[in-house]
Amino acid sequence: MRKVIDGRTYDTETAEVIAEWTNGVPANDMRFQDERVYRTANGRYFL
């Protein structure tokens, strides 16, 4: 997914996943939560 934030483009396809968290609830449950921290080639971090 690509998104422009403050004029900078962030792309989850090209960035490196450096951390991942899930709350342990099955993905088909509406309480499911999943977060990933990405790092771009330029060293910027985003969720």
N, C-alpha and C positions, 0 to 999 in steps of 0.2 A: 504494500500500500504506500502510495506517495502522498505527502501532504506538505504544503508550504506554510511555515510559521515564521512570522516576522521577516519575510523575504528570503528565508533559507528553506531549501528543499530537504526533507527527510524521507528516506525510503527503507521500509522494513525488508525489502528483497535484497538490498545491497549492504545493509548495516549488519554488524555482528551482534548476536544475542549474547549478553554477558551475564544476565541473571534472569531467572524465571520463577514465578510464584503462582500457586493455585491454592484455593481454600479446601480442596479435597472433596468438594461436592461434585457429583456427576455432571457432565457437560450439558445434559438435557434437563437439568433442574434450574429453575429461574434464579436460584440463589448462587449459582456458579460464578466464580470470579477467577480471572486469569490475568496476570500482569507480566510484562517483559521489559527489561531495560536493554536498550540498544546503544551501540557506540558506532559512530560513523567513521569513515576513513580519516576525517579531519580531527577526530578525537572529541566530537560533541556527543553528548548523551541525550537520550529521549526515551519516553515510555511509549 
